[in-house]
Amino acid sequence: MSQKKSFQGLILTLQEFWAAQGCVILQPYDMEVGAGTFHPATTLRALGPKPWKAAYVQPSRRPKDGRYGENPNRLQHYYQFQVILKPNPPNLQELYLASLAAIGVDQTLHDIRFVEDDWESPTLGAWGLGWECWCDGMEVSQFTYFQQVAGFECAPVAGELTYGLERLAMYVQGVENIYDLDFNGAAGADRVTYGDVFLQAEQEYSRHNFEAADTAMLFRQFTDAEAACRSYLDAGAPAAEGERHRMAQPAYDQCIKASHVFNLLDARGVISVTERQSYILRVRDLAKACGAAWLRTAAGGA
Amino acid sequence: MPDLLLELRSEEIPARMQRRAAEDLKKRVTDALVERGFLYEGAKAFSTPRRLALHVAGLPARGEAVPEERRGPRVGAPEAAIQGFLKGAGLARLEDAQTITDPKKGEFYLAVIERPGRATLDVLAELLPEIIKTFPWPKSMRWGAASAELGALRWVRPLQSIVATFGPETETPEVVPFTVGGIPAGTVTYGHRFLAPEPIEVRRFDDYIQALERAKVILDPDRRKDVILHDARDLAFARGLDLVEDEGLLDEVAGLVEWPVVLLGSFDEAFLDIPAEAIRATIRANQKCFVLRKGGSEDLAPAFILVSNLVASDGGQAITAGNERVVRARLSDAKFFWETDKAIRLEDRLPKLDSIVFHEQLGTQGQRIARIAALAQELAPLVGADPALAERAARLAKADLVTEMVGEFPELQGLMGRKYAALQGQPESVCAAIEEHYKPVGPSDRVPTDPVAIAVALADKLDTLSGFWSIDEKPTGSKDPFALRRAALGIVRLLVEQRLNIPLMSVLLAEMSAFEFKKIAKFESSITKEILSLTRQSLERFDLENFDIKDINTIMKRRNVSKNFLSAAKDSSADVFEELWAKGVEFAVPKAGDLLGFFADRLKVYLRDQGARHDLIDAVFALPGQDDLLMVVRRVEALGKFLDTEDGKNLLAGYKRAANILRIEEKKDGRAYDAAPDAALAAAGKPAERALAEALAKARETASASVAREDFAGAMQALSTLRAPVDAFFQDVTVNALDPKLRANRLLLLNALRAATREVAEFSKIEG
């Protein structure tokens, strides 16, 4: 296998491609999140008038999707490659197709389609219109024009691309099982598969997510994070009209934490259907308050 | 005459919105033209995933000239006034103006100015941007740098280019000069995204559609559908397979490609263990592919048809292989769901339904199932079903909602339940009821025939309707989020088409009293069922034949439902309970009456669709106590037949005459003639008068007895005997006799005729 088609080769190619488009190449956010969208480089930077271009890999955790390493298609921890461009350039679709070509998807051989898929994140109070991008019937990316984030209209609109890296790699490598993915493209003893890196983790975390996660602690953490978010927002609040907010980002970290803790509680099955909605609303309220604070910071355009 | 070509090219438009958008574009543009006096010969709109296009043929080059009259000053007015008038009207000399004579004010100047019609091009340049800016997409968005500004252009996805040309066939058309959202209208478009990426210069519709075709875009969605359907059939046929046709999917797929290329893929035969419906659902919903049947058989073949948007350089091998891989993964999931689901018995799934909220105010799915089961058991004897089986079927009917398969494919609800129930050895009628209790869905769906299925189907829908009516969630205008009209139509069709006699009022009242009671008392769900059954027992005992809402109220209050309940529930607070229960019934009565009215409306719509006369339905519904829908239908049928006969027509004429005379005389006298006529007085009068009195007494008695036996034809027959005596009466007898006693009694006789006809219908509602 060529280096380029390996899992890490794919990431390197995408980084290079988007760096050439003027994106800052960031590293993953250092917190547990459910998707690349939660990274402040997307959620917060999508708000306000300032232009912004960034690309990064984000490890994403979906505790409920764990399958103890037994399902060839589902993981509780996987990688997303995230691109955000604000405002979206007029040729974003062409750029996306060029990025696929860069990772080796031959557009004279493969059927690439943009199929309606409107995106909505109830916890982030965000929605946008766009598509799932299909390659020969397989969804390989999500393409969204953000219309609203944290309850605020996006002005200007940002374009967001999310590549499902494992899916894309399975496609490029022609592999049927995630764990068989070639991770590093090396030969012989140096060859490392996705399973070598992550199989044990999937087994352990599935056990943790479904069986062991300490729910009493998690409930406490949720309340703590919620309270901390509010108190940081209060502490950083502008003293007077026209002044800036001084602690939007630390507050938003607590919102992220609350969201992840909620996902863990949900996976443990200790949140009833009716309670579920109210937890989602509580996280959304935090996200909205953080968005409002961000809009009163320098980076938010205040 | 000149044509308009308009193309709005955007990023991919959702398939489900394309057709409607093309129609909206056509309508808005042509309406706007017609409104401004520009008539056209023809218009056609088209759509692909990346464009809406409109061709309006045969427009005038400019609008018609409009003469405008402008009145000037008096003849002989000061020079300054005359000069002002000439200048304002654009006339060179006073001789160009006409003079008119006003009888009061003398002679005036009048300028008749020909306003030339506006150039169509200018009008288009004015109206097209407006139409684009206010286009009615179901969902629209902003994009790009412009979206920073308020009022930025919205479109379904980013709008990329506009072609707008106008001109006659023989000349180079002109570009309609406008810019919207920063996009100037022009003559350049693009073909297929991958197969022909170069720009195309277009002039008018004819060369546009051909240029697109050369650039691998079939503009007409119906042509794309034809290509897909024919190629799919051919490919299937070549392998000895049959295409499972699917109009909805075909429409969608035609909206996902500009240049359809149909390919055939296959999957492992072992997946055919999965129920065919589930295979189809996953392949259809997730992959937008068609399934195939083995030639001449009902069994699915391990193959599928996919529609790609690319003429691939390898003939489609990579595309087919890629799709096969995804289908394989999807079917593995489906197989996993099927195997997992089979391992759990349906009844073991019920506790989970207790934690799922059906509706905030109507409780959990579990509570709902308990209500439906109790009601199905009650209704069973009325529809010829075994009550125990109906109860069991109702308990299990919703259990598949928590299976993996239905979670993934909600459209398989009922069907999967049936499969699991059959595997678990449930009797056939229980299995059928689990699948069919949602039916009929809409006016053309099949109506269940198995009595157990009928009982559960009725109970499910009655519970839904009573519940939502109790919390005042009724359909309004076009809004019917809980599909209550469909549920009511379902009940109408079940009762009428399966010929079932069920007096709805008692069922609704029992059901809704329990809802009201629960609302007031906030009692636990555990006792609801007992309340329900006790309410129904109490209701069974009173006569609903001639019910009156107020009577029911009193009867319900008088009945000791509460005491019965209390002895069963061994509760001590008897008085409180009785008070609450009485209140519940009181609140339920008007709501049940309202819901019955809703059924009447649905029945009217249903019968009208079947061709029944609107006025006859009204005539029957105007009678009190019409809560047995089948009976209503039979009355309408019998009435229709009767009125088609000579006797019927004549009697109706006689009735109208009698009613007219009564109306006039009652108004004149300021009193109603609604007592029984004096038989002795009638007997002493003219022979025709005596004959009518006797005939009326007899006919009314017979008609009434026939109605009681539900023999409506017999009742009509009895009325038909009145024709001759009524005719003779009107011929021989003067109603307005000089003797006031005689006159009054004759009016009472006419009233008796009115009363006799009321045995079968309210004749005053009948037209003709």
HADDOCK unambig.tbl for C-alpha pairs under 7 A between the chains (distance, minus, plus):
assign (segid A and resid 49 and name CA) (segid B and resid 148 and name CA) 6.99 0.50 0.50
assign (segid A and resid 87 and name CA) (segid B and resid 144 and name CA) 5.19 0.50 0.50
assign (segid A and resid 87 and name CA) (segid B and resid 145 and name CA) 5.26 0.50 0.50
assign (segid A and resid 88 and name CA) (segid B and resid 143 and name CA) 6.85 0.50 0.50
assign (segid A and resid 88 and name CA) (segid B and resid 144 and name CA) 4.90 0.50 0.50
assign (segid A and resid 89 and name CA) (segid B and resid 144 and name CA) 6.05 0.50 0.50
assign (segid A and resid 90 and name CA) (segid B and resid 144 and name CA) 6.31 0.50 0.50
assign (segid A and resid 108 and name CA) (segid B and resid 312 and name CA) 5.53 0.50 0.50
assign (segid A and resid 108 and name CA) (segid B and resid 313 and name CA) 5.89 0.50 0.50
assign (segid A and resid 109 and name CA) (segid B and resid 312 and name CA) 4.87 0.50 0.50
assign (segid A and resid 109 and name CA) (segid B and resid 313 and name CA) 5.75 0.50 0.50
assign (segid A and resid 109 and name CA) (segid B and resid 314 and name CA) 6.50 0.50 0.50
assign (segid A and resid 109 and name CA) (segid B and resid 318 and name CA) 6.45 0.50 0.50
assign (segid A and resid 110 and name CA) (segid B and resid 318 and name CA) 6.60 0.50 0.50
assign (segid A and resid 110 and name CA) (segid B and resid 319 and name CA) 5.64 0.50 0.50
assign (segid A and resid 111 and name CA) (segid B and resid 308 and name CA) 6.23 0.50 0.50
assign (segid A and resid 111 and name CA) (segid B and resid 309 and name CA) 6.29 0.50 0.50
assign (segid A and resid 111 and name CA) (segid B and resid 310 and name CA) 5.91 0.50 0.50
assign (segid A and resid 111 and name CA) (segid B and resid 319 and name CA) 6.24 0.50 0.50
assign (segid A and resid 114 and name CA) (segid B and resid 12 and name CA) 6.36 0.50 0.50
assign (segid A and resid 115 and name CA) (segid B and resid 14 and name CA) 6.96 0.50 0.50
assign (segid A and resid 116 and name CA) (segid B and resid 14 and name CA) 5.08 0.50 0.50
assign (segid A and resid 129 and name CA) (segid B and resid 141 and name CA) 6.98 0.50 0.50
assign (segid A and resid 136 and name CA) (segid B and resid 319 and name CA) 5.06 0.50 0.50
assign (segid A and resid 136 and name CA) (segid B and resid 322 and name CA) 5.19 0.50 0.50
assign (segid A and resid 136 and name CA) (segid B and resid 323 and name CA) 5.41 0.50 0.50
assign (segid A and resid 137 and name CA) (segid B and resid 287 and name CA) 6.16 0.50 0.50
assign (segid A and resid 137 and name CA) (segid B and resid 322 and name CA) 6.88 0.50 0.50
assign (segid A and resid 137 and name CA) (segid B and resid 323 and name CA) 5.17 0.50 0.50
assign (segid A and resid 137 and name CA) (segid B and resid 326 and name CA) 6.75 0.50 0.50
assign (segid A and resid 138 and name CA) (segid B and resid 326 and name CA) 6.11 0.50 0.50
assign (segid A and resid 145 and name CA) (segid B and resid 143 and name CA) 6.98 0.50 0.50
assign (segid A and resid 147 and name CA) (segid B and resid 141 and name CA) 6.92 0.50 0.50
assign (segid A and resid 155 and name CA) (segid B and resid 147 and name CA) 5.69 0.50 0.50
assign (segid A and resid 155 and name CA) (segid B and resid 148 and name CA) 4.07 0.50 0.50
assign (segid A and resid 156 and name CA) (segid B and resid 144 and name CA) 6.65 0.50 0.50
assign (segid A and resid 156 and name CA) (segid B and resid 145 and name CA) 5.86 0.50 0.50
assign (segid A and resid 156 and name CA) (segid B and resid 147 and name CA) 4.70 0.50 0.50
assign (segid A and resid 156 and name CA) (segid B and resid 148 and name CA) 3.85 0.50 0.50
assign (segid A and resid 157 and name CA) (segid B and resid 142 and name CA) 6.80 0.50 0.50
assign (segid A and resid 157 and name CA) (segid B and resid 143 and name CA) 5.33 0.50 0.50
assign (segid A and resid 157 and name CA) (segid B and resid 144 and name CA) 6.02 0.50 0.50
assign (segid A and resid 157 and name CA) (segid B and resid 147 and name CA) 5.92 0.50 0.50
assign (segid A and resid 273 and name CA) (segid B and resid 356 and name CA) 6.41 0.50 0.50
